């Protein structure tokens, strides 16, 4: 199925959706869809996916969103948003089977980032992150040592830590922090943030 209007609200879906020229998306993609692609979209108010058969989401030119909710997709291995720089509320990519995540341009998140319960997620990077309003959660994953350290160092470098904020990286088979990661964790704990690691 191909979609070309300026705005589309869908509550059902065929096996694949390709929306090459969509400028605004408000959608609930339901079970049955396996692939969702938006090649040229540059702005989206709300993007919500809940699809048990979904394998991949690819939005190479999406730059900002109000809210990114992409959860409970047991077969989804890929979430690719390489141009996404701003999410005004939450980024939630939890309870999937993610193995490849591209959020390399993500700079500003108004609320929280959640990668919770991606059992096979070993690595991702957020090199552009400069502002995170609330929590960072990647609990019950399989993050390697470098990824755990990079998350802790990044959050500390952007002065994220404060009372009432949480960074949750424990559970699953994720590695414990080492070296500069431990120093970053200790620094954030001293700023009254909650930081849990294995």
Secondary structure as UniProt FT lines:
FT   STRAND          7..10
FT   STRAND          16..18
FT   TURN            20..21
FT   STRAND          24..29
FT   TURN            31..32
FT   STRAND          35..37
FT   STRAND          43..49
FT   TURN            52..53
FT   STRAND          56..58
FT   TURN            60..61
FT   STRAND          64..70
FT   TURN            74..75
FT   STRAND          78..80
FT   TURN            82..83
FT   STRAND          86..87
FT   STRAND          91..92
FT   STRAND          100..102
FT   TURN            104..105
FT   STRAND          108..109
FT   STRAND          113..114
FT   TURN            116..117
FT   TURN            119..120
FT   TURN            127..128
FT   STRAND          131..132
FT   STRAND          136..137
FT   HELIX           145..157
FT   TURN            158..159
FT   TURN            163..164
FT   STRAND          166..168
FT   TURN            172..173
FT   HELIX           180..190
FT   TURN            191..192
FT   STRAND          194..196
//
